[in-house]
Amino acid sequence: MGRASDPLDTYLLRVLCTLLAERSVSRTAIRLNQSQPAISAALKRLREIFNDQLLVRGRDGLVPTERAAELREPARLALGEIERLFVQREHFEPASTQQTFRIGSPDFLAASFLAHLAVSVRRQAPHARVVVQSLGPDLDYEQALATGGLDIVIGNWPEPPEGLRLSLLLEDELVCVMGADNPLARTELSVDAYLQAPHIAPMPYSVAQRGVVETHLASLRLERNVRMVLPFFAQSPYLLPGTDLIFTTARHFAEHYAALLPLVIRPTPLDFPRMRFYQLWHDRTHYSASHRWLRGLLGEAGDRLRAQRPPARG
């Protein structure tokens, strides 16, 4: 069969597998580093190829049709076989490796995330070395990934950078955290009170990206009253008790410190988008067995962090 007669290429197969896993055009676009219109166009083409809607609207989002359910496992297996064609055989044994793994990340994930990673690495690869490097505006992390200065970068950009592979580690809601003695801790936050209150904000770690909070406020043409800017996220909770400061952060981060300090967590009065934490890597290491192992451990750490959190409170 000639190329022109092949209706399903690798890209469409990958889109199909990801759509069936995510059941969302937007999340598929994020995972595949594509635009939503591109994924919508691919879904339209897939529907034409299989003469089926594949995914239809349901109460909780997109729902696979019976035909799509039949295709899920064969499509996944087919994509796996195609990817195996390009994998270079690499002998990797975690128990004996002495490899150094370099991870770039701000400290916006609760300490328990790295604790989960440390437990897994020490159990599986006791001779390996892990270096966690803080990101900052002066570090070209994309170049570092391309040249081997970093193996993985963890970020929470509203729009992940193009040209890198990525997977979602954790998705969380934004909340306001403040000292228990803050007058606002005893009231329901209004939009005006939130904007006028003195805020702590972390220093941006990328000159090309604004944070989720600032990006959303800018889209609404609003501005909050930032009175302290700190280089590290983990410093912020310790400045809240005894002051009128507010810190807007992910719920898992807030709850970690609320268990250690006299803090109160309140819902945000604005409908902020959920914060997504990603791991990103370069094509250079995509098929490396050792790096696939590392990405798996980071994914497991995100899963454990999500599983240990109590249900979101209103």
LUMSEGU-675647 format. One line per 10 residues: number of its first residue (from 1); their letters; for each residue x, y, z of N, C-alpha, C. Coordinates in steps of 0.02 Angstrom, whole numbers. Atoms other than C-alpha are relative to their C-alpha. Layout:
N
NUM = a = X:Y:Z:X:Y:Z:X:Y:Z ~ ...
***
This chain:
314
1 = mgrasdpldt = 43:-59:0:0:0:0:44:62:0 ~ -40:-60:6:72:168:-50:-12:48:56 ~ 5:-50:-53:102:313:69:-66:39:-5 ~ 60:-40:10:-44:410:-8:-62:-37:22 ~ 58:39:-19:-159:266:36:-4:-14:75 ~ 0:12:-72:-110:259:220:-39:55:35 ~ 40:-53:-28:-248:351:311:22:22:69 ~ -16:-14:-70:-173:344:487:75:3:9 ~ -72:-6:-12:1:413:522:14:0:75 ~ -20:5:-70:99:410:684:-28:57:42
11 = yllrvlctll = 26:-57:-36:44:584:734:-73:-10:18 ~ 71:11:-14:-140:543:718:-10:-56:50 ~ 5:55:-47:-114:381:811:16:24:71 ~ -18:-27:-65:-30:475:953:-56:44:27 ~ 57:-43:-21:-172:603:957:-58:-43:24 ~ 55:44:-18:-299:462:962:11:-31:69 ~ -14:31:-65:-214:374:1108:-5:51:56 ~ 1:-51:-52:-195:535:1205:-70:25:13 ~ 70:-21:-9:-374:591:1174:-40:-52:39 ~ 37:52:-35:-440:424:1234:21:-5:73
21 = aersvsrtai = -23:0:-69:-333:438:1391:-23:62:38 ~ 15:-63:-34:-367:621:1430:-74:20:-3 ~ 70:-19:11:-545:638:1362:-10:76:2 ~ 1:-73:0:-507:822:1336:45:25:-55 ~ -41:-29:54:-447:919:1184:54:45:30 ~ -49:-47:-29:-362:1050:1294:57:-37:34 ~ -53:38:-34:-268:923:1402:43:-39:-50 ~ -39:33:53:-218:826:1246:48:48:-33 ~ -43:-50:30:-149:985:1171:60:14:44 ~ -54:-13:-47:-46:1016:1328:50:-59:-1
31 = rlnqsqpais = -45:58:-2:23:838:1333:41:-7:-63 ~ -36:9:64:70:839:1149:34:64:-23 ~ -32:-63:17:132:1018:1150:-26:26:-68 ~ 33:-23:60:7:1066:1015:-52:52:18 ~ 54:-47:-12:-123:1201:996:-67:-37:1 ~ 66:32:-1:-305:1161:1032:-30:-6:-70 ~ 26:8:68:-355:1199:851:33:-58:-38 ~ -34:55:33:-223:1074:792:-29:-68:22 ~ 28:63:-25:-294:937:904:-72:-8:-24 ~ 68:4:26:-472:980:851:-1:-22:-73
41 = aalkrlreif = -4:20:70:-420:964:670:19:-74:-7 ~ -19:70:1:-337:797:706:-59:-45:19 ~ 59:39:-20:-494:735:794:-51:-3:-58 ~ 46:0:58:-598:786:643:24:-51:-52 ~ -27:47:48:-481:686:530:-9:-72:24 ~ 9:67:-27:-489:535:646:-73:-23:-7 ~ 71:17:8:-679:541:642:-16:-20:-72 ~ 10:17:71:-672:538:453:29:-68:-15 ~ -33:64:13:-550:392:451:-41:-59:26 ~ 35:56:-32:-651:284:570:-76:4:-9
51 = ndqllvrgrd = 72:-8:12:-821:349:516:-40:-7:66 ~ 30:4:-67:-866:373:699:18:64:37 ~ -14:-61:-38:-877:520:820:57:-10:50 ~ -55:18:-45:-752:432:936:-8:29:70 ~ 10:-33:-64:-779:559:1076:-60:46:-6 ~ 61:-41:2:-946:640:1116:-8:34:68 ~ 10:-38:-61:-1002:765:1246:-41:-39:50 ~ 37:30:-54:-1056:695:1413:-7:49:57 ~ 12:-45:-56:-1104:768:1581:66:25:30 ~ -64:-18:-31:-923:768:1642:55:10:-51
61 = glvpteraae = -50:-11:52:-836:805:1477:-9:-48:-58 ~ 3:44:58:-794:698:1326:-3:-73:22 ~ 10:71:-15:-849:516:1328:14:-40:-64 ~ -15:40:60:-779:383:1209:-61:-41:-22 ~ 52:42:28:-901:295:1093:21:-73:6 ~ -17:71:-2:-909:105:1084:58:-15:-47 ~ -54:11:48:-797:111:930:67:23:29 ~ -61:-26:-31:-670:217:1024:25:-47:54 ~ -20:48:-52:-671:95:1169:33:-61:-30 ~ -31:57:34:-631:-45:1047:70:17:-26
71 = lreparlalg = -64:-20:29:-487:55:973:54:14:52 ~ -48:-23:-50:-405:105:1138:61:-45:7 ~ -56:44:-12:-298:-48:1170:40:-15:-64 ~ -39:10:61:-251:-88:988:41:62:-19 ~ -36:-61:16:-202:94:962:60:10:46 ~ -55:-7:-47:-96:97:1119:56:-49:-16 ~ -51:50:17:-7:-64:1071:36:17:-65 ~ -30:-18:65:21:-5:892:50:57:9 ~ -44:-56:-11:96:159:951:63:-22:37 ~ -58:26:-36:209:66:1072:48:-36:-45
81 = eierlfvqre = -43:36:47:274:-46:933:37:48:-46 ~ -33:-50:43:309:104:822:57:34:37 ~ -52:-35:-38:406:192:960:59:-46:13 ~ -55:47:-12:508:34:991:49:-2:-59 ~ -43:0:59:576:48:814:57:51:7 ~ -48:-54:-5:668:206:865:38:1:66 ~ -33:3:-65:726:155:1037:68:-36:-8 ~ -66:32:0:912:121:1051:5:-43:63 ~ -5:44:-57:944:-28:1161:53:27:49 ~ -44:-27:-51:1021:34:1322:-7:-43:63
91 = hfepastqqt = 1:41:-61:1069:-72:1470:-1:47:60 ~ 5:-44:-59:1011:14:1630:-26:-40:58 ~ 19:33:-61:1004:-61:1802:2:52:57 ~ 1:-50:-53:947:63:1936:42:-20:61 ~ -34:22:-61:1023:-43:2075:76:11:-2 ~ -73:-7:5:1200:-24:2007:23:66:-32 ~ -20:-61:35:1196:142:1913:32:50:48 ~ -31:-55:-37:1310:282:1973:-12:66:-36 ~ 16:-59:41:1231:408:1855:-22:59:43 ~ 24:-61:-32:1200:588:1907:-59:27:-40
101 = frigspdfla = 61:-28:31:1025:655:1869:-9:71:24 ~ 5:-72:-17:1001:843:1863:-71:25:-15 ~ 69:-23:5:829:918:1895:-1:75:16 ~ 8:-72:-11:788:1103:1879:-71:14:24 ~ 66:-13:-26:644:1165:1985:1:56:52 ~ 10:-44:-58:586:1310:2094:-29:-43:57 ~ 24:38:-57:527:1259:2267:-75:10:11 ~ 72:-13:-5:342:1281:2227:-41:-63:15 ~ 33:61:-21:301:1098:2263:17:-12:73 ~ -12:14:-70:282:1046:2444:60:-46:8
111 = asflahlavs = -60:40:-12:436:966:2521:-12:-74:-6 ~ 16:71:3:346:800:2525:8:-29:-71 ~ -11:24:68:362:790:2334:71:-27:-7 ~ -69:23:4:551:780:2342:13:-56:50 ~ -8:54:-48:536:669:2496:-21:-67:-32 ~ 21:60:36:438:542:2391:54:-22:-50 ~ -52:16:49:571:553:2256:62:-29:34 ~ -59:23:-36:712:531:2382:-8:-72:24 ~ 13:68:-23:633:374:2455:8:-49:-58 ~ -2:45:58:612:297:2282:72:-9:-27
121 = vrrqapharv = -68:4:26:788:339:2224:45:-40:47 ~ -43:36:-47:871:276:2383:-15:-75:1 ~ 19:71:1:774:112:2373:22:-34:-64 ~ -11:32:64:798:80:2189:71:10:-28 ~ -66:-17:29:963:166:2146:44:33:52 ~ -37:-29:-56:1067:189:2304:67:32:-19 ~ -64:-28:21:1225:232:2205:-9:60:-48 ~ 13:-57:45:1142:364:2094:6:66:39 ~ -6:-67:-30:1162:550:2127:-53:44:-32 ~ 51:-45:24:1021:676:2111:18:71:19
131 = vvqslgpdld = -15:-71:-12:1058:862:2093:-62:40:-19 ~ 58:-43:12:910:981:2111:25:72:-2 ~ -25:-68:10:951:1152:2041:-58:49:-3 ~ 53:-51:0:846:1307:2074:-1:37:-66 ~ 7:-39:62:779:1392:1918:-1:74:17 ~ 0:-73:-8:800:1578:1896:0:33:-67 ~ 4:-35:64:781:1711:1763:65:1:-40 ~ -65:-1:35:967:1700:1722:19:-68:-29 ~ -15:67:25:961:1514:1681:-41:-15:-63 ~ 34:21:62:920:1462:1502:-12:-75:6
141 = yeqalatggl = 13:70:-14:838:1299:1552:-10:-41:-64 ~ 8:37:63:794:1252:1371:68:-19:-29 ~ -67:15:23:976:1263:1323:33:-53:45 ~ -28:48:-47:1025:1167:1479:-27:-70:-13 ~ 29:65:17:904:1027:1432:30:-28:-65 ~ -26:21:65:972:1023:1255:73:-23:4 ~ -72:14:-2:1155:1015:1307:19:-48:56 ~ -15:47:-53:1142:901:1459:13:32:67 ~ -8:-33:-65:1158:1032:1595:-56:-18:48 ~ 57:24:-39:987:976:1654:-32:-59:-37
151 = divignwpep = 35:56:29:891:815:1626:-75:10:-1 ~ 72:-12:-8:718:869:1685:-8:71:27 ~ 19:-64:-30:639:1038:1720:-73:-7:23 ~ 68:0:-27:485:1053:1831:-25:72:-1 ~ 27:-67:5:375:1203:1796:-75:1:8 ~ 72:-8:-5:200:1272:1816:-24:58:-43 ~ 18:-54:44:186:1390:1669:-72:-6:-23 ~ 67:4:29:10:1437:1611:0:-29:-70 ~ -8:29:67:71:1395:1435:70:-31:-3 ~ -66:32:1:212:1266:1433:40:21:-62
161 = peglrlslll = -42:-20:57:359:1313:1320:-4:-51:-57 ~ 3:44:58:354:1243:1144:68:-34:-11 ~ -61:34:20:481:1119:1079:28:-49:50 ~ -23:47:-50:497:1014:1236:-53:-54:12 ~ 46:52:-21:419:849:1287:-25:16:70 ~ 25:-14:-67:309:857:1440:-51:-52:21 ~ 55:38:-29:195:762:1556:-23:36:62 ~ 30:-34:-57:79:823:1692:17:-38:64 ~ -15:30:-64:138:790:1870:-57:8:50 ~ 50:-15:-51:1:872:1971:-42:59:-24
171 = edelvcvmga = 46:-56:14:-151:983:1947:-34:19:66 ~ 25:-20:-65:-211:1086:2096:-35:67:-4 ~ 34:-64:-2:-325:1229:2141:41:51:39 ~ -32:-53:-36:-263:1397:2202:-42:20:60 ~ 33:-21:-61:-305:1454:2378:38:59:29 ~ -33:-53:-38:-264:1600:2493:20:-28:68 ~ -22:21:-66:-160:1562:2647:25:61:37 ~ -17:-58:-41:-135:1685:2790:8:-22:72 ~ -6:15:-71:-92:1691:2974:-68:-6:33 ~ 63:9:-35:-227:1632:3092:-23:63:35
181 = dnplartels = 18:-63:-33:-222:1805:3175:-13:56:-50 ~ 17:-50:51:-250:1896:3010:-75:15:4 ~ 71:-15:-3:-418:1990:3021:-40:-31:-58 ~ 35:28:57:-462:1924:2848:-12:-76:8 ~ 8:72:-11:-448:1745:2913:-69:-16:29 ~ 65:11:-31:-615:1768:3002:-58:20:-44 ~ 53:-23:45:-713:1832:2852:7:-35:-68 ~ -3:25:69:-757:1777:2677:32:53:-44 ~ -37:-48:41:-636:1860:2557:-43:24:-59 ~ 30:-28:60:-715:1979:2431:56:16:-49
191 = vdaylqaphi = -50:-17:51:-628:2026:2269:37:63:20 ~ -32:-63:-20:-596:2203:2333:48:-11:58 ~ -43:13:-58:-527:2140:2498:63:-37:-21 ~ -57:38:24:-415:2018:2407:50:45:-36 ~ -45:-43:39:-344:2148:2288:34:52:43 ~ -28:-53:-42:-317:2278:2425:46:-26:55 ~ -42:28:-53:-237:2161:2551:73:-3:-22 ~ -71:6:18:-46:2158:2558:18:-74:-15 ~ -15:68:23:20:2006:2464:75:-14:1 ~ -67:26:14:178:1903:2460:-2:-31:-69
201 = apmpysvaqr = -5:30:66:232:1855:2284:70:-29:-10 ~ -66:27:14:373:1741:2230:32:36:-59 ~ -36:-31:56:506:1811:2116:-7:-45:-62 ~ 7:41:61:477:1754:1935:64:-39:-14 ~ -58:42:15:591:1610:1887:13:-7:-74 ~ -11:1:72:575:1637:1700:-19:68:-28 ~ 15:-65:29:586:1800:1605:-53:-4:-54 ~ 47:8:57:477:1727:1467:-70:-18:23 ~ 65:24:-24:332:1673:1579:-21:40:62 ~ 28:-27:-61:218:1757:1704:-35:-56:37
211 = gvvethlasl = 33:51:-40:142:1658:1847:-74:-4:-15 ~ 71:11:11:-35:1590:1846:-41:57:29 ~ 38:-53:-34:-96:1723:1969:4:65:-40 ~ -8:-64:35:-23:1872:1877:-30:-3:-71 ~ 28:7:67:-75:1804:1707:-76:8:1 ~ 73:-4:-4:-256:1784:1761:-23:70:19 ~ 19:-68:-19:-264:1952:1848:9:49:-59 ~ -11:-44:58:-191:2037:1694:-55:-9:-52 ~ 54:12:48:-324:1954:1585:-65:34:21 ~ 59:-35:-27:-455:2035:1698:12:74:9
221 = rlernvrmvl = -21:-70:-10:-361:2201:1700:-4:19:74 ~ -2:-12:-71:-340:2186:1887:72:-6:24 ~ -67:2:-28:-187:2207:1997:-6:-7:75 ~ 1:9:-73:-155:2147:2174:55:43:32 ~ -43:-45:-38:-61:2241:2309:60:-40:27 ~ -58:39:-20:107:2152:2314:47:43:42 ~ -41:-38:-47:208:2211:2464:65:-34:17 ~ -62:35:-12:341:2077:2478:12:-48:-58 ~ -20:46:53:434:1983:2341:59:-40:26 ~ -51:44:-29:536:1832:2394:30:-45:-54
231 = pffaqspyll = -32:43:50:662:1725:2299:-21:-73:5 ~ 18:70:-9:595:1560:2370:-71:-6:26 ~ 69:12:-21:417:1496:2387:-4:-20:73 ~ 3:30:-67:456:1403:2548:11:52:55 ~ -8:-52:-50:499:1566:2637:-67:32:18 ~ 62:-39:-8:324:1638:2615:-42:-20:60 ~ 43:18:-57:225:1535:2743:24:25:67 ~ -28:-21:-64:343:1586:2883:-9:75:14 ~ 10:-72:-8:307:1771:2853:-73:17:14 ~ 71:-14:-7:118:1753:2871:-24:8:73
241 = pgtdliftta = 23:-9:-69:91:1726:3059:23:67:29 ~ -17:-64:-30:84:1893:3150:-2:59:-47 ~ 5:-55:49:61:1995:2990:-68:-2:-35 ~ 63:-2:39:-83:2047:2877:12:-22:-72 ~ -18:22:68:2:1969:2724:-41:-60:-21 ~ 34:56:31:-84:1847:2606:46:-31:-52 ~ -39:35:51:-2:1715:2497:-48:-44:-40 ~ 42:40:45:-92:1638:2347:43:-56:-29 ~ -42:57:20:-28:1464:2310:-43:-62:-11 ~ 36:62:10:-76:1286:2267:-22:-29:67
251 = rhfaehyaal = 27:25:-63:-183:1198:2397:47:-50:35 ~ -43:49:-33:-61:1054:2427:58:34:36 ~ -54:-37:-31:77:1180:2465:-25:34:63 ~ 29:-34:-58:-36:1279:2582:-13:-49:56 ~ 19:49:-52:-96:1124:2675:62:-30:33 ~ -63:25:-29:82:1062:2699:23:46:56 ~ -25:-47:-50:130:1221:2792:-53:16:54 ~ 52:-11:-50:-38:1241:2879:2:-52:55 ~ -8:52:-51:2:1079:2970:59:14:45 ~ -60:-16:-39:164:1157:3034:-5:67:36
261 = lplvirptpl = 2:-69:-24:117:1339:3066:-72:21:15 ~ 68:-25:-13:-33:1438:3134:-27:38:-61 ~ 24:-29:63:-107:1469:2962:-72:-19:-13 ~ 69:13:21:-282:1477:2888:-2:1:-76 ~ 7:4:73:-328:1427:2711:-71:22:-19 ~ 64:-25:23:-468:1519:2621:-5:-6:-76 ~ 9:0:73:-543:1501:2446:16:68:-30 ~ -12:-64:34:-491:1634:2322:-67:28:-24 ~ 63:-30:23:-630:1757:2278:-4:5:-76 ~ -2:-2:73:-577:1751:2095:6:-71:-27
271 = dfprmrfyql = 1:67:30:-600:1602:1980:66:-12:-37 ~ -65:14:31:-416:1567:1950:0:-68:-34 ~ -8:67:30:-373:1425:1831:40:-44:47 ~ -38:47:-41:-305:1269:1913:74:3:-20 ~ -72:-2:12:-117:1265:1930:24:-69:-21 ~ -27:63:25:-30:1129:1830:76:-1:7 ~ -72:10:-8:143:1064:1871:22:-53:-50 ~ -23:45:52:238:982:1728:72:-21:12 ~ -71:14:10:399:890:1700:13:5:-75 ~ -18:-12:70:484:939:1538:69:-27:-14
281 = whdrthysas = -65:27:20:627:858:1443:9:10:-74 ~ -19:-10:69:717:867:1278:-3:-66:-38 ~ -2:60:42:707:745:1132:65:-39:9 ~ -65:32:-9:890:709:1170:-4:-59:47 ~ 3:53:-51:840:601:1319:-67:-38:-1 ~ 67:28:-1:665:547:1268:0:-76:3 ~ 0:73:2:709:365:1232:53:-32:44 ~ -51:26:-45:848:348:1360:-34:-40:57 ~ 30:42:-52:807:204:1479:7:30:70 ~ -11:-29:-66:884:292:1629:-44:61:11
291 = hrwlrgllge = 42:-59:-7:789:452:1595:-75:-18:2 ~ 70:23:-5:626:359:1568:-13:-24:71 ~ 7:21:-70:655:281:1739:-9:60:46 ~ 5:-60:-41:682:453:1816:-68:34:-8 ~ 65:-32:11:526:525:1735:-56:-41:33 ~ 50:42:-33:428:377:1801:-2:13:75 ~ -2:-14:-72:487:412:1979:-32:68:15 ~ 30:-66:-11:438:595:1964:-76:-3:-8 ~ 72:8:9:267:546:1898:-31:-34:60 ~ 25:35:-59:245:426:2045:-2:48:60
301 = agdrlraqrp = -1:-48:-56:293:566:2167:-60:47:-5 ~ 59:-42:10:158:677:2090:-63:-37:17 ~ 59:40:-16:31:536:2104:-9:-8:75 ~ 5:8:-72:72:508:2287:-20:65:35 ~ 18:-65:-28:61:693:2326:-74:13:-9 ~ 71:-10:14:-110:699:2245:-43:-47:43 ~ 39:49:-37:-170:542:2334:-3:15:74 ~ -2:-12:-72:-119:600:2508:-38:62:20 ~ 37:-61:-16:-214:764:2495:-72:-15:16 ~ 71:7:-13:-386:775:2575:-41:32:-53
311 = parg = 42:-32:50:-535:824:2466:1:76:6 ~ -2:-73:1:-536:1007:2413:-59:27:41 ~ 52:-32:-40:-632:1119:2533:-25:62:-35 ~ 27:-60:31:-747:1257:2479:16:61:39
***
